[in-house]
Amino acid sequence: MRPLPLPSHGGHLQALARAAGRDPADILDFSASMNPLGPPDGLRAIISRTVSEVVHYPDPDCSGLVTAASRRYGLPPEELVAGNGTSDLLFALARAARPDPGTRRAPSWSRAILAAPCYVDYRRACARAGIEATAVLLDPDHDFSLDWDRLLAGLPRKPALVFLGRPQNPTGRSFPDAPLRELAAFRPDCLFVIDEAFADFVPDFASLTRNRPDNVAVFLSLTKSFAVPGLRLGLLAAEARLVARVRDELAPWAVNAMAQAVGQAFLGDEAYLSRTRSETGRLRRDLAASLAALPGVRVFPGEANFLLCRLEGQADGAVRLGHRLLLEHGLAIRVCADFAGLDGRYFRVAVRRDADNARLLSALAAVLGQGRPRPARPRPTPALMFQGASSNAGKSVLAAALCRILRQDGYAVAPFKAQNMSLNSGVTPDGLEMGRAQILQARACGLAPEAAMNPVLLKPSSETGSQVVVMGRPVGNMDARTYFARKRDFFATVTAAYDDLAARHEVMVIEGAGSPAEVNLMAHDIVNMAMAAHAGARVLLVADIDRGGAFAALAGTMELLPERDRARVVGYVLNRFRGDPGLLGDAPDFVFRMTGRAVLGVVPNIVGLGLPEEDSVSLKAGGLFAARPGAALDLAVIDLPHISNFTDCDALVAEPDVGLRLVRSPGEVAGPRRPDALILPGSKNTLADLRWLRETGLDRSIVDLAATGRCEVVGICAGFQMLGEVVADPLCLESKKQRESGLGLLPLFTELLAEKTLRLVSAGHTRSGLAIRGYEIHHGTTRPAEGGATGLEIALAREDGTPVGYARPDGLVWGGYLHGLFDADAFRRAWLDGLRVKKGLAPVGTPTPYDLEPALDRLADVVRTALDMDAVRAMLGI
């Protein structure tokens, strides 16, 4: 194999890409050693607010940056100088240190000693300054640890520069400060240049900047610690006169305004550096153990964010290895043949995140002919995640569409949403509760729903609190502060549920919640980017273009995301577009130029989709139910403040002779346009919604309507409870008020109890004898009030005869606990025909089938056409 013209420095992506014949974005770079955590979260915000400053020259003295560094490193500002990276300062220091016969400045150093192997630019900087450099070689048999006796013996009698890495590059070895201080005191004529570029990765590290001897200078790299090598930012701490000489050697305005702002902000972020040391240590240990398990690879112990390795065997084995990794796998390692004291057997790899490290290990094993090593962590199931630029952007429906598309293509696919806030819930076959959206997505996958698909469900019961359902069972009512405090605990349950589900399927389709850029929620996130990170999922960001502001929402979301999260976003979907996509003009190109991500799909607004909505946002906006002009039947649904499971009415919309409308005021039900039937739906706070009915006067309107004999009043679940005489809440499950009077339309007494009833139900409608299938989700029980049995008849009963609903003897007021009451085609049509007969209309007889399967297939067809499915498959690796 002909050697490739590889760069002499790590991280030269352009040269690596040219050598490999690849795009730079396709190179996974292990040759440059940056913080594996990526930059701190505030990077983009700092740069954004500094952009306006680039019209001015930057501060030539870097005053703010130097002041921040002075605080962190504990030394006077005059003993610090900033440069365009530590390399810039290194070459300036060498120029400042060289003998200059034309001046009287002192001291000057004409010789340099390098403890090698070491950073190659120490020698280059000395050579350019005319300083002769000699290497004192460290012993690989002693893991390249610093031999102080050998170093002392190698010092010339004349003044010299002595370059030491702490930790050393490429060995990763460090040394305690005491021997260095002793040596500096013993040889005050020498200048000891200590490179602490990688010191922030070493636990319990004490920088030599504090109480530094005058003949010790320390390099400090901010670009490595904070993963911003493109900004170029470094510091030199030294005696004030030497700092002045180095500053004279630098070009004016050596550090640009953005770099200064970033450095000034990041230098005080000790929490980030603490996480860096902890996480890098774990990653380094895991990677070192896996590399050492490869036959023929020796891994040298190190303390930094990289590892030095030696490939036993051929003298140029590492050179050949580096070429093959680059050409065959798009992986760049740092071949160390150009380091003094090393040869073509040595290579260095950066410590990166788990997934990257696993890819490197697999490629190494393949190139070395050892098969695939057992990774420290199994390869995650391919996953794609839909997140929104806003709430109600259509993520649930798009996730259902992709689930159905992948199922049609023959994949075993499953849906997942870590945390769902919705009052639309359903029951699994094993009697657990979960969000209706994930039940629909499971159906799109051809699966029975299971609580693991939606491990945390929040059901708002007040302005500030929700009932929390974990793995299908309620664990209590919590306000936001309490829930946030427990989110980390819940996340362990979430990830365990996901891992179990993903292990049983070939592909995962994940849905986020709200927006990933809610800055007040990012720290507590368990459903958006935190979940994407755990799953290793790529993210498609969805915007509802029908609302307006879609491109601003996409660009703004990307601007607010931390870099690690921004990197997960692979493209955009414009949802609910009306009209010709050509009318978008160059807007998709503009957002690509601004954010580096392309629009991968323009999904049209699908009229009459016929699928249940996830939550009440569209309902409250009036976008779901609308009266059909000329419809034979007018059905009104009370829009309760805490309305839940409003999807119980979806099947009614499917019938062409039905006009369904939401009502919020007495005039809408008691005026000249009186409905043929009024439905009281479910509620997550029955007592509060009963009070609201009284406050608005709707309670009287409903009672008056029931008395006319021309309108049926139907209550479902909480609506059924409201029809009775009393709703008691002795445990304050929903309200601090323990008792509320009902509407008094049925002689019933309801008591809310701690145990929640969750079951799928086969039942019958007593009057018609028709079968119904649905589900129960409710607290407590409802029974005839004392002496009220004579004024009641059983409306609905389970197969075992247990009543789950009651009716007034005339049948005009009735209700029950069964959600999905109208989903059964025969019963729905029979009930509607009964309303028609009351109006003197002929019955229709034949129902319009309420079947979600055709709607799911239709949805999949539309989205398959609108979305770049080749790009989606590439993201998933399928």
N, C-alpha and C positions, 0 to 999 in steps of 0.2 A: 504494500500500500504506500503510495506516494504521500509524504508528509504534507499536511495542509498548512497554509501560511497563517498560523494562529497568532493572535495578538500577544504581546509580551506582558500585558496587564489583564487582570480579570475584569469582567463587566463590559467589555467592548462589544456590545451586541451587534453593531453594524458590521464590524469585521467578522465576527462569528457567523452572522447570517450570510455574508458574502462567501465565506469559506464553505458553508454548508449548502448554499443554494436555496436558502429558506428566507421567509419573511422574519424580521426581528421579533415580531410578536409570537412567532412559533418556537422561539428558543426558550427553554427553561434553564435559567442561568444559575448554576452552582459555582461559577468561577468568581463571583463577587460576593463578599460576605457582609450582608446588611442585616438589620434587625428583622427576624422572621415575623414579628408582630405587624410589620408595616408601620407607617407613620402614625403618630398620635391623632386622635379624632379631629382636632382643631385645625389641621393643616389647610384644608381648602378655604375655610372661613378666613384664616389669616391672610392667605394669598389674595382672596377676593377683595378684602378691605384695603389691601396694599396696592392693588392695581392702579388706583388713582394717583399713587405717589410716584409712579415710574416716569411721569412727565418732569420730575425734578431729579437733580443729581442726588445720589444717596449720601448719607452722612459719612464723610471720609474718615472720621475718627471712630465710627461704629459705637457711639457713646452709650446708647441704650443697651446694645448687646454686651459691651464690655462691663457695664454696671451689673447686668444680670449674671454674667460669668464671675464677676468679683464676689458676688453674694454666694454663689454656689460653691466656688472653689476656695474661698477664704483667703484672698490675697488682694492687695491694693490694685486699683485699675491701671496704674502706671506700669504694673508688671504683667500686663496682658496685651496681646495684639491679635486682631482677627485677620483672617486671610481667606482667599478663594479656595478653601480646602486646605488640609494639612500639607498636601504636596506643594502648594504655592508657598507656604511658610517654610517648608523644608529647604527648597531651593533658595529662598531669600536668606534663611539662616546660614546656609553654606556660603553664600556671597558675603554676608556680614562677617563671617568668621575667618575668611581668608586673609593672609598677610597682605598689607598694602603699604609698600615703601613710601608712597607719597603722603601718608598721614602719620600722625603720632598716636592714633587711637590704639588702645590696648584693652584687653589682651587680644592676640591673634593666634590662630591654630593652623599649622601647615600640614598636619597629619590627622588621619582619622582611623579609628579602630571600629570594626564592625563585628559584633557577635553574630556569627552566621550559622545556619541560614537565616536570612533576614529580608526585609522589604527591599526590593531591587533598586528603588529610587534613592536609597541612602547613598549607594555608590555612584549613581548617575549625578546626583546633586553635587557630590564632592568633586567628581571629575570635571563638571562644568565650571566649578569654582577654582579649579587648579589645586585641589587638596588631594594628596596621595592617600588612598584608603587601603587598609590591610585587614584581612579577615582573621578572626580567631574562631576556629571551627568548633561547634558544639557536637558532642558525641551522640550519634543515634542509639548506641547501645545503652546509654543512660537517658533515653527519651528526650534528648536535646535540652536537658536541664542546664542552667547556667553554672559553669564551673568558675567560681570566683578566683581561685588560684591561677587557673590558666589565663583568665582575663587579666589579672594583675601582671602576670609574667609577660603578657603580650603588649602591655602599655610601653610606649617609647619613653625615653628619659625626657624628651622635650614635650612641651604642651601639645595636647591632642584632643580632638573631638572623639567621644566614645558614644556610639549609637546602640541603644538597648531597647527592645520592645517589651512592653509590660501590659498585656501578654504579647509575646513575639509572634510576628507573622513570617513564615507560615506554620510554625510549630504549635502555636497556641499556648505555649508555656509562659508562666509568669514567675515572679520571684518576690520575696519579702523586701520591704524597704530598708530594714536595718543594715544589711550588708552593703547596700548601695550608699547609704549615708556614711558609713565608716570609710568606704573607698573614696568617696568624694572629699571627705575630710583629710584623708591620707594624701590625695593628689589634688590640691587646690588649683594647680596650674592647668588641669584638664577640665574640659566642659563635658559633662555627662548629659547627653540628649536622650531623654526617656520618651518613648512613643507610647502614649496611653490611648491610642485610637480605639482599641477594643476593650478598654477597662470597664465600660458600663455593663459588660456581659458577665463580669466576674463577681460572684457573691462576696459580700463583706470586704469589698475592695476599698483601700484607703489611698487616695491619690497622693502623689508626691508634691502636689501643688501646695499643700499645707505644710508650713514650717520647712519650706524648701531651702536647701543650701544655695548660696549665690552662684555656685558653679554647676547647678543642675537646671536644665531647661526641659519643659514638659510639653509635648504635643497633645492636643485634645481634639478629637474628631467628633463633630456633631452630626455629620452626614451618615455615619455608620450607626451611631446610637439611635438616631431618629428616622433612619431609612429614607433619607432625602439626598442621595448622592447627586442628583441632577441639579441641586441648588448650590453645591460646593460651599462648604462652610467648615472652617477649622479655627483653632485657637492655639497660641503659643504662650506659655507662662514662663517667664524668665526674669532675671535681674533687670532693673529698669533701664540701665544703660544699654544692655544688649537688646532689649525690646525696642529702644529708640533706633538702634542701628538696623534691626530687621525691618522696622517700619520704613526706614529710608530706602530700603531695597525693594519695597513693594511698589507696584504701580499705583497711581492715585485712584481712589474709589475702587479699591480691590474687592469689596463685598457689596453686592447689589442690594437694593432696598428690600426685596422680598426675602432674601436670605437673612438679612439682619432682623426683620420682623419675626420670621419663623424661629430663629435661634433665640431671640429675646423671650419669646413666649414659651418655648419648649424647655429651656434650661431649668425652670422651676418645677417641671412635671415629675416629681419624685415618684408618684404613684405609678406612672407609666414605666419608669425605669425599674421599679420594684417588680412589676409584672414581667418586664423584659428578662430580668435575671432569673426569675423563677421558671418561666416558660422555656426560655432558651436552654436552661440547665436540663430540663426534662427532655426536650427535643434532642439535645446533644447526646445525652446518655442513651436514648432509644436508638438513634442513628448509629452511634459508635458500636453498640452491641450487635446490630444487624449487619454492619459492614464487617465486623470481626468474624461473623459467622460464615462469611464467604471464603472458601479455601483460597489461599495464596495472597490474602490481603492482610497486611498488618496495620493496625490503627494505633497511632501514637496518642497518648493522653494529652488533652488540652483543656483550657478553661474558657475559651472564647466561643464565638459563634461560627466556628469552622473546625474541620478535622484534617490533620495531615495523615496521609496513608502511603504505604509502600506496597507495590505489587511485586511479589517475589517472582524471580524467573528472568526473563529477557531484560537486557539492559535498557531497552527502549519500550518496555511493556506499557508504562503509563502513557507514553506518547501515542502508541497505537490504540490504547484504550480510549483516550480522549478523542481521537479522530473518529473512531467507530461510534462512540456515544453521540457525537455531534451529527454525523452523517445519517446514521440509522435511526436515532431516537430523538434528535433535536435537543439533546442535553449537553450543556457546556460545563466542564470541570476545569480546574486550574492545574495544568500540567506544570510541574515544578522544576523542570530540567534547567531553567535559567537562574535558579537560586544557587548562590555559592554554597558548596557543601552537599548539594543534592544532585541527582542525576535523573535520567529518563525513567526511573522506576517510581518516582514519587509524584503524587498528585494531592491536591487539596480540594475539599468540597465544603461548600457553605452549609450551614444548618438552616433548613427551611421548614415550612409547616409539614404536618404529618403526611398529607396527600402527596405533596411534592417529593418528600423523602421516600415514600413508598414507590413512587414512579422511578426514582433514581435506583433504588435497590433492585427492582425488577429488571431494569435495563442493564445494570451491572451484571446481574446473574446471567442474563441472556447472552451478553457479549463474552463473558468469561466461560460460557458453556456449562453453567451449573444449573440450568433450568430456572425456575422462579423460586426465590426464597419465600419462606413463610413470612408475610408482612406482619409488623407489630400490630397493625390494625387491619381488619378485612376491608377489601375494596367496597365502598358503599354501593348500594343499589342505585342505578341511574335515576336521577330525579330532576324534574323541572318544576319551578315554583312560579305561580302568578302572584305578583304583588301590585298594589294599586297606587296611583298618584293621588288618590283620594278614596274616601269611603264610597261604596256603591258604584264602583267603576265597572262592575261586571265580572269580577274575578271568579265568583262561584260558577257562573254559567260557562265561562271559558274553560275552567277546570273540568267541568262536566263534559264539555265538548271534546277536550283532549283525551279524557278518560275513554269516551266512546270511540274516538278515532283510533286510539292505540288498541282497544279491544277488537275493533273491526280488523285491524292489521295483524291480529294474532298474538298480542302480548298479554301476559298476565299482569294487569295493572291495578293499582289500588290508590284511592284518594286519601288525603290527610290534611287536617287543619288542627294545629296545636291548640289553639284557643279560639272559641267562637263566642261572640256576644250576640245572642239572638233569643227572641221569645218564641221562635218557631222551632219546636223540637219534636222528636218522634221517639219511638220505642223500638229497640232491637229485638230479634227473636228470643234472646235470653233475658229479656225484661230489663234492659238498661236504657238510659236516656241519652240522646245525642242530637246534634243539630240536624234540621231537615235538609240543609244544603248538602251535608256529607252523606245523608241517606240517599239523596238523589244521585250524587256522584258515585256512590257504591252501585246503584242500579245501572248507571252508565257503564260501569266496569263489569256488570253481570255478577255482582257479589251481593251476599246478604250483608246488611250493615252491621258493624260491630263498634263498640265504644272506643276501641283503640284508634279508629279513624278520626275521632274528635275527642281527645282525652280530657280537655277542659272546656266546659260550657258555662258561660255567664248569662244568667237570666235576670235582667234589671227589674228590680221590684220597687225602686224609688229613684229620686234624682241622684242619689249618692251611693246607693248600695245595690247589690245583686245577690241572688242565690248562686252559689258556686257548686257546679256539678263536676265531679272528678271521676273519670273512668265509669261514667254512667250513673253515679250515685251522688245525691246531694251531700255536701260536707258542711253546709251552713250558709248563713247570710253574712256578707262582709261588705264593709265600706271600702272605698278605693285604697285608703292608706293600709288597712289590714291586709287586703289582697296583695298589694305591692310587696309588703313585708314577707309574704309567703310565696311569692312567685318563683323564687329560686328552688324552693322545695317542690313546687308543682312541676318545674321544668325537668327534674329528674324523672318524674312519672311520665311526662310528655316524651322524653327521649327514649325511655324504655319501651313505651307503646309504639313509637315509630320504628325502633330497631326490630321489634318483633314482627311488625307488619311488613316492613321492607324485606326482611329475611325470607318471607313467604311469597314474594312477588318479584317480577322481573323489572318493573318500572314503577316509579312513584310519581304521582301528580299532587303537588302540594299547593295549598292556598294560604296566602297571608291574610292579614286583617288590617283594615284601615290603610294607613300609609306607613312605610318604613321610615319616613323622615319626620315623624312626630317627635320633635326634640325633647319634649317633656316626658316621653315614654321610652326613649331609646335605652336608658340605663336599666329598665325593667323588662326589656323585650324578651318574650319567649315564643313569639308567633311569626315574626318576620325574618330579619337577617340572622338572628340567633339560631332560628330553626334551619334556615338555609345553610348556615355554617355547619351545623351538626350533620345535616343530611348530605353535605357536599353538593347542594343543588345549584344549578344555574337559575337565574331569575329573569323573567319577562315582566317588565313594568307596564301596567295597563292604565290607560287614560280614557275617560268617557268624553269623547269629542263632542257629543251632543250637548253637553253642559256649556261648552266654550272654555277657552283657556287651557286646552289640553297640552299644547306645546310648552306653555309657561309652566304648567304643572310638572311635566316630565323634566324639563331643564332645572326647575327649582328643586325637585326631589333629588336629582343627581347632585346638585350643588350642595345640598345639606347632608348627603351621606358621607360617612367616614370612608377613607380610601379603601379599606378592606371590604366594606360593603358595596361600595361603588363597583369594585372589580367583579362582583358576582353578577351584576346586571349585564345581560348579553344582548338586550334589544328591547324594543317597545312594541306595544300593540295599541292601535287606535280603535276604540270600541264604539259601537252604536253610531256609526257614520251614516248620514242621510245624503243621498245624491251621488254624484260622480266623483270618484277618488281623484280624478284629474284636477278637480278644483282645489286640491291641497297645494298645488303649485310646487314651489321649491321649499316649502316648510319642512318636509322630512329631511331634505338635504341640509337645511339650516340647523336643525336640531342635531344632526349627525356631526356637522362641523363644530358645533358648540360642545357636544358631550362625548363624541367618539362612539356613539351607539346608534344603530340604524333602526328605522321602523320596519318591523318584520311582518306586519300584517295590518290591514285596514278592514275590520269586521263590520259589516253593515248592520244597521238597526233592523232587528228581525221582528216584524209586526206579528202579534198574535202567536207568540212562541208556544204558549201553553205549558210552561214549566213553572213550578212554584218558586216564589222569591225567597231569598235567604232571610231578609229582615224587613222591617216596616218602613224603611226610608222611602221606597217607591210608593208604598201604600199611602203614607202621610202626604206625599207630594201629589197624590191624586193620579198617579200614573198606572194604576192597576185596574181598578174597577171604574167603569164609566157606563152610564145609562145608554142603552142602544135606542136610538130614535125609532119609535114605532114598535118596540118590543111589547109582546102581549102581557108579560108579567114584569112587575116592578118590585124588586127586592131591595130592602134597605138593610145595611149593616151598621150597627153603632160603632163609631170609631173611638173606642175607649182609650184613655191616655196610656194604659199599660196593656194594650191589646196584644194577645199572643195567639199563635197558631191560626192566623187569619187565612192561611192556605186551606182551611176547612171549606172555604167558599169557592176555591178555584174550579172545582168540578161544575158548579152552577154556571160559571162564565162560559163553559163549553157549550151549553145549550143555547141555540140561536134565538129562542123565544124569550130569553131572560135578559132583563136589564138590571145590573147590580150596581148599587151606588152606596158610598159612605155617607153617613149622616152625623153631624156634630152639634146640631141645635134643634130645639123643639119645632121650629117652623118647617124643618125639612121632613117631619113625620106627621105633624098635626095640621098642616096647611091643606090647601086644596089638592095637593098631590100626595095622597095617602098611599103608602105601599100596600101590595097584596100580602107581603110577609115581611116581618122585621126579625132580624137575627141579632141576638146578643152573643158576641163571640167570647173566646177565652180571654183571661186576664192574668197577669202575674201578681196583681195586687187587688184582690177582689174588694176588700173593704174600702180602699182608697177610691176605686172606680165607682163603687156605690155612692160614696159621698159626692163624687164629681157629677153623677147623674142628678143628684138632688140640687147641687149648686147651679147646674145649667137649666134645671126644670125639665130635663128629659125624662125623669122618673114619672112625672105626671102625664107627660105625653104618651109614654109607653103604656101606662095603665089605661088611659083614655082610649088609646088605639085598640087595646085588647077588649075593651068593653063594646066596641062597635059591632063585633060579630062578623066583620068583613075582612079582618087581617089576622093571620096567624102570627103568634109571637113564639120564637124558637130560641132556646138558650143552649149553648154548648159549653160544657165544663164550667168555668167560672160564671159564664152567662146563665147556665142552668142554676147554679147556686144563688145568683142574684134574684131569680124568679121567686124564691121562697120567702119565708117570713123573717128569718134571722140567719146571719152568718157570724159564727163565734170563732174567735182566734185566741183561745186562752193562753197559748204559748207565745203569742206575739210573733208568729212566723212571718207575717206579711206587714203587720202594722202595730204600732204601740197601742192603738185603740183595740180593745179585746172583743168588741161586739158591734155589729152594725145591722140595722134593720134592712131587710130586703124589700123587694117591690111588692110582696104580698100577693102575687098572682097565683101562686101555688102554696098549699099548706105544708111547707117543708122546713126542716131545721137542718142546718149544716154546721159541722164543727171541724175546724182544721186541726189536724193531728200531725205529730212529728214524722210518722212513717209516711213515705210517699208511695202512692200506688203507681206502678209502672207495669203495664202488661199489654200485649197484643190481644185483641178480643174478637171472637166470632159471636155475633148477637143477632137478635131478630127484632123487627118492628112489629109490635103487638097488633095494631089495627090492620096492617096490610098483610102480615105474615111473611114479609119479604126479608131475606137475609142481608146482613150488613157486616162488614169487616172494618175494624178500626183499631184504635189504641187509646188507652187511658193514661193520663199524666195528671195526677192531682193529689193534694194533701187532704186528708180527712174523709169524712163520710157525710152522706145526705140521707135523711130518713123522714118519713111523714111526721109532721108536728103532732103534738098531743091532741087527739080528737080530730085530726085532719084526714084520716085514711079514707073516710067516706067521700071526700071531695077530690079523690085522686084515682087514677088508674095507671097501671104500668105501661109506659110508652116503649121502653127498650129493655130487653133482658138478655143476659148472657146465655150461652147454650145450656148451662146448668140451672137456669131459671132465676139466677140472682138479678134483681132489678138494677139497671144502670141508668134509668131515666123514668120520669113520671110525666103525666099529662092531666090537664083538666078534663072532666068527663066529656065536654063538647069537642075536645080535640083542638081547640083554637090556641091554647097555650100549652106548650110542652117543651121538654128538653132532656138532656142526658149528658153523661160523662164521655161519650164516645167521640173522639176526634176522627176525622175522615168519614163523618156521618153520611155525606152526600157522594162519596166516591163510588159507591155501588150503583151501577148504571140503572138497574131495574127499579131500585127504591127511589133514586133521585127523580126518575121520570114519572113514577107513580105519584110522588109527592107534588111535583110541579103540575101534573095533570089534575090533581085534586084542587089546586089553586085555580086552574083554568075553569074547571067546572063551576066553582063558586062564582066566577065572573060570567058564567053563561057561555063559555067557550068550549069547543070540542077538545077532547084530549088528543095529544099528539101520538101517544102510544109507543112509538119507537124512540129509544134514547139515542143521543149522540154519544158514542163511546168515549169515555174519559180514560185514555191510555197514554201514558208518558213515553212509551217506546217509540212511536212514530215521531213525537216531538224531539226526542233525543237523537234519533237518526237524522232528522231534518237539520237540527243544530249542528251535528257533526259534519254534514255535507257542506253547510255554509262556511263553517270555520275552516274546514280542510281546504276549501278553495281560497279563502281570504288570507290564511296564514302560510308563511314560508315553511312548509313541512320538511323540506330538505334541511333547512337550517335547524329546525327543532330536532330532527333525528341526529344531526351532527352534534348538537349540544348534549343530547342524551348518550351519544356513542352507540346508537343502535342502528 
